Amino acid sequence: MTQVALADRAGIDLSYYRQLEAGRRRLNVDHLQRLASALGVDLRELMPGDAGDDALVTPMGRARYLEAIENALSQGDAIEAMKIVLQEAERRKEEDR
């Protein structure tokens, strides 16, 4: 999916989206939700609320997945956080096919 298509589907201004990808803007939960929705994945499925929730099963494991996103966001690395979420969303879509 192109930047234009993803930004449009997510309802994020293309210029702002490109700044997010370039790391000039900080990614927040709202952006993650919009991007997940644009990809057809509910963010709650990617970030479960309790340890008993098995909605998130990733190759890297739940704890490592959430830690990777948290670390990327805490370091202001919006690109890396987006990559982690988008890769998982794509993986989940492929599994559903």
Buried (B, 14 or more C-beta within 10 A) or exposed (E): EEEEEBBBBBEBEEEEBBBBBEBEBEBEEEBBBBBBBBBEBEBEBBBBEEEEEEEBEBEEEBEEBBEBBEEBBEEBBBBBBBBBBBBBBEBBEEEEE
